[in-house]
């Protein structure tokens, strides 16, 4: 009976993460990419590294992701990392399929405000679903979870602050209008992520060790 319940729970979790990554891939390709909205997070940092240092984005992403995921392994556990790897694989597959086979074109280039709103809602909901069910869609999501639990800040707030900083750093080579609309999108996404991850969930104190000392428990909204 217990094994059956565990299998059903795993199936439910995988189905939710499938939905979340599908929604996220759809939003990133059909809204962000097709309407030239910018990128924050580790993707934005990788593009910044390409522009300044001519480092291939794929290499930058690995250098950014690997240490964060190793840290998350120790602080969040094996299950979180497994769910994250599965989520990243799902997202990559869905994005590649849409990029190569999707006939859908959502042209909002003349209404970037609407594009930003739709992007914020869709990406926030997609990422929020994955986080709520114990995974992440990359190293930037994972570090946002860790910072949220350590600091007590809402996870959506951490997402927004990290993305906004990267986008502001990218202003010297990215178009002003698209970048500012992207900041609006990540602001909306942050609110949606906080709502999705915290809706009807109990807030528990979290203790995160730092060196040989441990911080006092602080409330954190978990994803």
One Martini backbone bead per residue (centre of mass of N, CA, C, O) as a GRO file, in nm:
protein
  223
    1UNK     BB    1   0.060   0.062  -0.022
    2UNK     BB    2   0.300   0.251   0.011
    3UNK     BB    3   0.418   0.211  -0.275
    4UNK     BB    4   0.170   0.318  -0.423
    5UNK     BB    5   0.176   0.604  -0.301
    6UNK     BB    6   0.461   0.674  -0.402
    7UNK     BB    7   0.401   0.642  -0.704
    8UNK     BB    8   0.173   0.853  -0.715
    9UNK     BB    9   0.344   1.088  -0.611
   10UNK     BB   10   0.555   1.079  -0.838
   11UNK     BB   11   0.357   1.115  -1.074
   12UNK     BB   12   0.248   1.388  -0.980
   13UNK     BB   13   0.517   1.540  -0.980
   14UNK     BB   14   0.596   1.488  -1.280
   15UNK     BB   15   0.342   1.617  -1.403
   16UNK     BB   16   0.386   1.899  -1.288
   17UNK     BB   17   0.670   1.945  -1.414
   18UNK     BB   18   0.577   1.910  -1.702
   19UNK     BB   19   0.388   2.153  -1.703
   20UNK     BB   20   0.590   2.372  -1.613
   21UNK     BB   21   0.803   2.333  -1.847
   22UNK     BB   22   0.608   2.377  -2.080
   23UNK     BB   23   0.524   2.666  -2.006
   24UNK     BB   24   0.810   2.785  -2.000
   25UNK     BB   25   0.892   2.719  -2.292
   26UNK     BB   26   0.663   2.870  -2.430
   27UNK     BB   27   0.730   3.152  -2.317
   28UNK     BB   28   1.028   3.180  -2.407
   29UNK     BB   29   0.969   3.141  -2.712
   30UNK     BB   30   0.678   3.282  -2.790
   31UNK     BB   31   0.750   3.553  -2.625
   32UNK     BB   32   1.045   3.630  -2.573
   33UNK     BB   33   1.187   3.555  -2.842
   34UNK     BB   34   0.972   3.665  -3.057
   35UNK     BB   35   0.992   3.967  -2.885
   36UNK     BB   36   1.283   4.043  -2.769
   37UNK     BB   37   1.331   3.961  -2.492
   38UNK     BB   38   1.517   3.938  -2.236
   39UNK     BB   39   1.770   3.811  -2.002
   40UNK     BB   40   1.815   3.658  -1.705
   41UNK     BB   41   2.015   3.532  -1.500
   42UNK     BB   42   2.230   3.296  -1.623
   43UNK     BB   43   2.173   3.367  -1.915
   44UNK     BB   44   2.247   3.666  -1.893
   45UNK     BB   45   2.539   3.616  -1.792
   46UNK     BB   46   2.632   3.453  -2.040
   47UNK     BB   47   2.584   3.684  -2.245
   48UNK     BB   48   2.772   3.883  -2.104
   49UNK     BB   49   3.028   3.705  -2.133
   50UNK     BB   50   3.025   3.707  -2.441
   51UNK     BB   51   3.048   4.016  -2.481
   52UNK     BB   52   3.309   4.069  -2.299
   53UNK     BB   53   3.486   3.765  -2.319
   54UNK     BB   54   3.400   3.543  -2.532
   55UNK     BB   55   3.222   3.332  -2.386
   56UNK     BB   56   3.059   3.063  -2.412
   57UNK     BB   57   2.748   3.008  -2.288
   58UNK     BB   58   2.775   2.703  -2.226
   59UNK     BB   59   3.019   2.739  -2.037
   60UNK     BB   60   2.899   2.942  -1.839
   61UNK     BB   61   2.663   2.767  -1.743
   62UNK     BB   62   2.835   2.545  -1.618
   63UNK     BB   63   3.000   2.728  -1.420
   64UNK     BB   64   2.735   2.817  -1.269
   65UNK     BB   65   2.574   2.547  -1.208
   66UNK     BB   66   2.756   2.334  -1.068
   67UNK     BB   67   2.816   2.466  -0.784
   68UNK     BB   68   2.518   2.506  -0.707
   69UNK     BB   69   2.429   2.205  -0.725
   70UNK     BB   70   2.626   2.104  -0.513
   71UNK     BB   71   2.520   2.278  -0.283
   72UNK     BB   72   2.224   2.174  -0.302
   73UNK     BB   73   2.284   1.883  -0.231
   74UNK     BB   74   2.366   1.949   0.072
   75UNK     BB   75   2.106   2.147   0.145
   76UNK     BB   76   1.853   1.973  -0.012
   77UNK     BB   77   1.929   1.717  -0.163
   78UNK     BB   78   1.877   1.456  -0.379
   79UNK     BB   79   1.584   1.507  -0.473
   80UNK     BB   80   1.621   1.795  -0.580
   81UNK     BB   81   1.831   1.724  -0.798
   82UNK     BB   82   1.667   1.522  -0.957
   83UNK     BB   83   1.432   1.717  -1.022
   84UNK     BB   84   1.612   1.922  -1.167
   85UNK     BB   85   1.723   1.745  -1.393
   86UNK     BB   86   1.446   1.674  -1.508
   87UNK     BB   87   1.352   1.966  -1.564
   88UNK     BB   88   1.580   2.046  -1.756
   89UNK     BB   89   1.524   1.825  -1.965
   90UNK     BB   90   1.234   1.905  -2.029
   91UNK     BB   91   1.285   2.197  -2.115
   92UNK     BB   92   1.486   2.139  -2.343
   93UNK     BB   93   1.296   1.965  -2.512
   94UNK     BB   94   1.061   2.165  -2.548
   95UNK     BB   95   1.222   2.397  -2.673
   96UNK     BB   96   1.332   2.242  -2.919
   97UNK     BB   97   1.056   2.167  -3.038
   98UNK     BB   98   0.951   2.459  -3.076
   99UNK     BB   99   1.189   2.570  -3.245
  100UNK     BB  100   1.149   2.335  -3.483
  101UNK     BB  101   0.799   2.281  -3.493
  102UNK     BB  102   0.651   2.535  -3.433
  103UNK     BB  103   0.380   2.736  -3.584
  104UNK     BB  104   0.379   2.945  -3.368
  105UNK     BB  105   0.293   3.304  -3.365
  106UNK     BB  106   0.371   3.576  -3.128
  107UNK     BB  107   0.306   3.905  -3.219
  108UNK     BB  108   0.422   4.177  -2.980
  109UNK     BB  109   0.611   4.417  -3.087
  110UNK     BB  110   0.363   4.648  -3.058
  111UNK     BB  111   0.309   4.504  -2.745
  112UNK     BB  112   0.516   4.482  -2.482
  113UNK     BB  113   0.330   4.492  -2.241
  114UNK     BB  114   0.177   4.230  -2.301
  115UNK     BB  115   0.427   4.051  -2.318
  116UNK     BB  116   0.519   4.097  -2.024
  117UNK     BB  117   0.267   3.990  -1.884
  118UNK     BB  118   0.261   3.706  -2.010
  119UNK     BB  119   0.544   3.625  -1.927
  120UNK     BB  120   0.514   3.657  -1.620
  121UNK     BB  121   0.283   3.456  -1.579
  122UNK     BB  122   0.401   3.202  -1.723
  123UNK     BB  123   0.683   3.183  -1.586
  124UNK     BB  124   0.584   3.191  -1.294
  125UNK     BB  125   0.406   2.939  -1.309
  126UNK     BB  126   0.611   2.736  -1.413
  127UNK     BB  127   0.830   2.773  -1.192
  128UNK     BB  128   0.640   2.739  -0.946
  129UNK     BB  129   0.561   2.446  -0.992
  130UNK     BB  130   0.842   2.322  -0.976
  131UNK     BB  131   0.910   2.431  -0.690
  132UNK     BB  132   0.666   2.309  -0.534
  133UNK     BB  133   0.775   2.002  -0.637
  134UNK     BB  134   1.107   2.002  -0.582
  135UNK     BB  135   1.241   2.193  -0.801
  136UNK     BB  136   1.440   2.306  -1.091
  137UNK     BB  137   1.552   2.495  -1.397
  138UNK     BB  138   1.826   2.574  -1.240
  139UNK     BB  139   2.077   2.739  -1.078
  140UNK     BB  140   1.914   3.003  -1.028
  141UNK     BB  141   1.681   2.868  -0.881
  142UNK     BB  142   1.846   2.730  -0.658
  143UNK     BB  143   1.972   2.992  -0.535
  144UNK     BB  144   1.701   3.120  -0.464
  145UNK     BB  145   1.620   2.912  -0.256
  146UNK     BB  146   1.864   2.943  -0.066
  147UNK     BB  147   1.832   3.247  -0.009
  148UNK     BB  148   1.546   3.235   0.101
  149UNK     BB  149   1.610   3.043   0.344
  150UNK     BB  150   1.838   3.224   0.470
  151UNK     BB  151   1.680   3.521   0.470
  152UNK     BB  152   1.340   3.517   0.433
  153UNK     BB  153   1.277   3.570   0.159
  154UNK     BB  154   1.095   3.574  -0.096
  155UNK     BB  155   1.137   3.399  -0.380
  156UNK     BB  156   1.031   3.614  -0.581
  157UNK     BB  157   1.222   3.839  -0.486
  158UNK     BB  158   1.486   3.699  -0.560
  159UNK     BB  159   1.434   3.666  -0.856
  160UNK     BB  160   1.402   3.964  -0.925
  161UNK     BB  161   1.676   4.073  -0.822
  162UNK     BB  162   1.858   3.897  -0.998
  163UNK     BB  163   1.743   3.975  -1.276
  164UNK     BB  164   1.765   4.286  -1.254
  165UNK     BB  165   2.071   4.305  -1.226
  166UNK     BB  166   2.143   4.170  -1.495
  167UNK     BB  167   1.980   4.366  -1.677
  168UNK     BB  168   2.127   4.627  -1.591
  169UNK     BB  169   2.411   4.527  -1.685
  170UNK     BB  170   2.293   4.490  -1.997
  171UNK     BB  171   2.224   4.786  -2.104
  172UNK     BB  172   2.495   4.852  -2.277
  173UNK     BB  173   2.384   4.616  -2.514
  174UNK     BB  174   2.085   4.652  -2.476
  175UNK     BB  175   1.779   4.735  -2.530
  176UNK     BB  176   1.593   4.937  -2.342
  177UNK     BB  177   1.295   4.853  -2.381
  178UNK     BB  178   1.322   4.541  -2.355
  179UNK     BB  179   1.453   4.547  -2.073
  180UNK     BB  180   1.225   4.694  -1.916
  181UNK     BB  181   1.005   4.485  -1.988
  182UNK     BB  182   1.155   4.249  -1.853
  183UNK     BB  183   1.146   4.362  -1.568
  184UNK     BB  184   0.842   4.350  -1.554
  185UNK     BB  185   0.817   4.045  -1.600
  186UNK     BB  186   0.988   3.955  -1.344
  187UNK     BB  187   0.805   4.092  -1.142
  188UNK     BB  188   0.556   3.923  -1.201
  189UNK     BB  189   0.688   3.646  -1.167
  190UNK     BB  190   0.758   3.677  -0.867
  191UNK     BB  191   0.464   3.691  -0.767
  192UNK     BB  192   0.373   3.417  -0.885
  193UNK     BB  193   0.578   3.239  -0.740
  194UNK     BB  194   0.496   3.304  -0.453
  195UNK     BB  195   0.204   3.209  -0.481
  196UNK     BB  196   0.254   2.916  -0.586
  197UNK     BB  197   0.449   2.822  -0.340
  198UNK     BB  198   0.241   2.932  -0.088
  199UNK     BB  199  -0.023   2.809  -0.144
  200UNK     BB  200  -0.138   2.637   0.118
  201UNK     BB  201   0.128   2.676   0.292
  202UNK     BB  202   0.348   2.614   0.540
  203UNK     BB  203   0.544   2.804   0.743
  204UNK     BB  204   0.887   2.734   0.804
  205UNK     BB  205   1.158   2.698   0.972
  206UNK     BB  206   1.508   2.768   0.890
  207UNK     BB  207   1.827   2.597   0.896
  208UNK     BB  208   2.150   2.738   0.809
  209UNK     BB  209   2.463   2.655   0.778
  210UNK     BB  210   2.775   2.845   0.866
  211UNK     BB  211   3.009   2.668   0.896
  212UNK     BB  212   3.032   2.647   1.255
  213UNK     BB  213   2.771   2.801   1.227
  214UNK     BB  214   2.430   2.904   1.312
  215UNK     BB  215   2.151   3.019   1.224
  216UNK     BB  216   1.869   3.135   1.292
  217UNK     BB  217   1.560   3.078   1.257
  218UNK     BB  218   1.370   3.139   0.957
  219UNK     BB  219   1.140   3.242   0.764
  220UNK     BB  220   1.020   3.047   0.474
  221UNK     BB  221   0.949   3.020   0.132
  222UNK     BB  222   0.884   2.742  -0.027
  223UNK     BB  223   0.932   2.550  -0.346
   0.00000   0.00000   0.00000
